[in-house]
Amino acid sequence: MRHDLYMLDVHIANKCNLHCDGCNHWSNYNFSEIFTNNTLEEWATPWSKRLNPERINLLGGEPFLNKECKEIVYTYRKLFPNSINKLFTNAFLLSKQDWLYDCLLETNTALVITLHSRDERYLKKFKKELEYLKTWGDWTFEKDTWFRNVYKVNGVEVEIRDMKNHWYKTYIGNGYNAKPYKDNNKRKSWEECVSKNSIQLYNGILHKCGPITYLKDFLKKYNLQNDEDWVNYYNYMGLSPNCTDESLKEFLLKEDEDICKMCPAQPNKVSDKEVFKLIEK
């Protein structure tokens, strides 16, 4: 039996070439792990028989730092033939991907380009990389929403997503001094959450959202596993592919739960963030 879900996110690289302060995937802390196509296929194969995702998001980190990115796009189309597949990038390595257009066209995969800052140095690089897309052919405007513009470029869907205006940190402080929020209102935190529909597949396990999925890596790096404020969140267990149908259904339908309390109930949304400064090594 396959269970429907709206969105499944998959990190194909924990490594990132930007250091966006407060990244809710903790990618600003100089992680370097990159996953092989074989590994990512092993993660997803059992779930491909149990899940029917409307969307698959291949992201990071920065996916183009993974030299097997092309193979991974093909693999996830094979595993999830009926889903809307999207490949995310910050565009800073876009012009180096000479394989990209053909791969996206053949696999019916959309390209999502995320915009993160108004910093002049950042925008100069961002706009320069977007020039590469002109080599693909003519652009046709499709639609826009409050945070994205969608185009067709010679048969390939390209989405430019403005991530500046609904950005907020899901924790307090940085590095060794990082702490979860203590608003103690899990329902409100869930209602305000921009990741509430972003179920993550990581190490073969389903996780509720990005902040909880990659938290363990962050806490291990800074030896905070036993910190009294973090320990309950560190002990969060996702769902393995050998779970029962009933537990899978319950997981997919569950809204707020105790782990939601680590994030703010009243997020402080900002229009700009630091994208280059490595706050903690």
C-alpha positions in Angstrom: 0.0 0.0 0.0 1.3 3.4 -1.0 0.6 6.4 1.2 0.1 9.9 -0.3 2.1 12.8 1.0 2.6 16.3 -0.3 6.4 16.7 -0.3 9.5 14.7 0.3 12.9 16.5 0.7 16.2 14.8 0.1 19.6 16.2 0.9 22.1 15.2 -1.8 24.8 17.2 -0.1 25.1 18.6 3.4 27.9 20.8 2.1 27.1 24.4 1.0 29.1 27.2 -0.6 27.0 29.8 1.2 26.8 30.4 5.0 23.3 31.8 5.5 23.0 32.8 9.1 20.2 30.7 10.7 19.9 28.1 7.9 17.1 25.8 9.1 19.1 22.9 7.7 22.2 23.9 9.7 24.1 24.1 6.4 25.9 27.2 7.5 28.2 25.3 9.9 30.7 24.1 7.4 29.6 20.4 7.0 31.2 18.6 4.2 29.3 15.3 3.7 28.3 14.5 0.2 26.2 11.4 -0.6 26.7 9.0 -3.5 24.0 8.1 -6.0 24.1 4.5 -4.6 23.6 5.7 -1.1 20.7 8.0 -2.0 19.1 5.2 -4.0 19.4 2.9 -1.0 17.7 5.5 1.2 14.8 5.9 -1.2 14.1 2.4 -2.7 12.2 1.0 0.3 10.1 4.2 0.5 9.4 4.2 -3.2 7.2 1.1 -2.6 5.4 2.7 0.3 5.0 6.4 -0.5 3.3 8.3 -3.3 4.8 11.8 -3.0 3.3 14.6 -5.0 6.7 16.4 -5.0 10.3 15.3 -4.6 12.7 18.1 -3.7 16.5 17.4 -4.3 18.4 19.9 -2.3 21.0 20.6 0.3 23.3 22.3 1.2 24.2 23.0 -2.4 23.4 20.0 -4.8 25.8 21.1 -7.4 28.7 20.3 -5.0 27.8 16.7 -5.5 29.6 15.4 -8.6 26.9 12.7 -9.0 24.1 15.2 -9.1 23.1 14.2 -12.7 22.9 10.5 -11.8 20.8 11.3 -8.7 18.3 13.3 -10.7 17.8 10.3 -13.1 17.6 7.9 -10.1 14.9 9.8 -8.3 12.8 10.0 -11.5 13.1 6.3 -11.9 12.1 5.6 -8.3 9.3 8.2 -8.3 8.0 8.3 -11.8 4.7 10.1 -11.0 6.0 12.9 -8.7 6.8 16.5 -9.5 10.6 16.5 -9.1 12.5 19.7 -8.3 16.2 20.3 -8.1 17.2 23.2 -5.9 20.3 25.4 -6.2 21.6 28.8 -5.0 22.9 29.2 -8.6 26.5 30.0 -7.7 27.7 26.9 -9.7 25.0 27.0 -12.3 27.2 27.9 -15.3 29.5 24.9 -14.7 26.7 22.3 -15.2 26.9 21.6 -18.9 24.8 18.4 -18.4 21.9 20.2 -16.7 19.5 21.2 -19.5 19.4 17.8 -21.1 19.0 16.0 -17.8 16.1 18.2 -16.6 14.3 17.9 -19.9 14.7 14.2 -20.1 13.6 13.6 -16.5 10.9 16.3 -16.5 12.6 17.9 -13.5 12.1 21.5 -12.6 15.0 23.8 -11.6 14.4 25.9 -8.5 16.8 28.8 -8.0 16.8 30.4 -4.5 17.5 34.0 -3.9 18.8 34.8 -0.4 20.1 38.3 0.0 20.3 41.9 -1.3 24.0 42.0 -0.6 25.7 43.7 -3.7 28.5 41.2 -3.9 26.0 38.3 -3.7 23.6 39.8 -6.3 26.4 40.5 -8.8 27.4 36.8 -8.7 23.8 35.6 -8.7 22.8 37.7 -11.8 26.0 36.6 -13.7 25.2 33.0 -13.2 21.6 33.4 -14.3 23.0 34.6 -17.7 23.9 31.0 -18.4 20.3 30.1 -18.7 20.0 32.3 -21.8 22.0 29.6 -23.6 19.1 27.2 -23.1 16.7 29.1 -25.3 13.8 31.5 -25.0 12.1 32.2 -21.7 8.3 32.1 -21.4 6.7 33.6 -18.3 4.3 31.1 -16.7 3.1 32.5 -13.3 4.1 34.2 -10.2 3.1 34.0 -6.5 4.1 36.1 -3.4 7.5 34.4 -3.3 8.3 32.9 -6.7 8.3 33.5 -10.5 8.0 30.5 -12.8 9.2 30.3 -16.4 9.6 27.7 -19.1 13.0 27.8 -20.8 12.9 25.7 -24.0 10.7 23.1 -22.3 12.3 23.1 -18.9 10.5 24.7 -15.9 12.7 27.2 -14.1 11.5 28.7 -10.8 13.2 31.7 -9.1 12.2 31.6 -5.5 12.7 34.7 -3.2 13.8 33.3 0.1 14.6 36.7 1.6 11.2 37.8 2.9 10.1 34.9 5.0 13.4 34.0 6.6 13.8 33.4 10.3 16.1 31.6 12.6 14.7 28.4 14.2 17.1 28.7 17.2 18.8 31.2 19.4 22.5 32.1 19.2 25.1 30.2 17.1 27.6 27.3 17.4 28.4 26.4 21.0 26.0 29.0 22.3 23.0 27.8 20.2 19.8 27.2 22.1 16.3 26.1 21.2 13.4 28.4 21.7 11.4 28.0 24.9 8.0 29.6 23.9 6.4 26.3 25.0 3.6 26.6 22.5 4.0 23.7 20.1 0.8 24.3 18.3 1.6 27.9 17.5 5.2 27.0 16.5 3.8 24.4 14.1 1.2 26.8 12.6 4.0 29.4 12.0 6.4 26.9 10.6 7.5 27.3 7.0 8.7 23.6 7.0 5.5 22.0 8.3 5.0 20.1 5.0 8.7 19.3 4.4 9.1 15.7 5.4 12.8 14.8 5.1 14.4 11.5 4.0 17.8 11.3 5.6 19.9 8.1 6.2 16.9 6.1 5.0 14.7 7.5 7.8 11.7 9.8 7.5 11.9 13.0 9.7 9.3 15.5 10.4 11.1 18.6 9.1 14.5 20.1 8.2 15.4 21.6 11.6 15.0 18.3 13.5 16.5 16.2 10.7 20.0 17.8 10.7 20.0 18.9 14.3 21.9 15.7 15.4 24.8 16.5 13.1 25.0 20.0 14.5 24.8 18.9 18.1 27.5 16.3 17.6 29.8 18.8 16.0 29.5 21.1 19.0 29.3 18.3 21.6 25.9 19.5 22.7 24.1 16.1 22.7 23.7 16.1 26.4 22.9 19.8 26.9 19.9 19.9 29.1 18.1 22.2 26.6 18.8 20.1 23.6 18.9 16.5 24.8 15.2 15.7 24.2 15.4 17.0 20.7 18.6 15.1 20.1 16.8 11.9 21.0 14.1 12.4 18.4 13.6 9.2 16.4 12.3 9.3 12.8 10.5 6.5 11.0 12.3 3.6 9.5 11.1 1.9 6.3 10.1 -1.3 8.2 7.4 0.5 10.2 3.8 -0.6 10.1 1.3 0.9 7.8 -0.5 2.3 10.8 2.5 4.0 12.2 3.4 5.5 8.8 -0.1 6.8 8.4 0.0 8.3 11.9 3.4 9.9 11.1 2.2 11.5 7.9 -1.0 12.9 9.5 0.5 14.2 12.7 0.6 18.0 13.0 2.1 19.6 16.1 4.2 17.5 18.5 6.7 18.1 21.3 9.7 18.7 19.0 7.9 21.7 17.5 8.6 23.5 20.8 12.3 24.0 19.8 11.3 26.5 17.2 9.7 30.0 17.7 6.0 30.5 18.2 6.4 34.1 17.0 9.1 34.0 14.4 11.2 37.2 13.8 11.1 37.2 10.0 13.8 39.2 8.3 14.3 40.5 4.8 18.0 40.0 4.6 20.6 37.8 6.2 24.4 37.3 6.2 25.2 34.8 3.5 29.0 34.7 3.3 30.3 35.0 6.9 31.3 31.6 8.4 30.2 32.2 12.0 31.5 29.0 13.4 34.0 26.5 12.0 
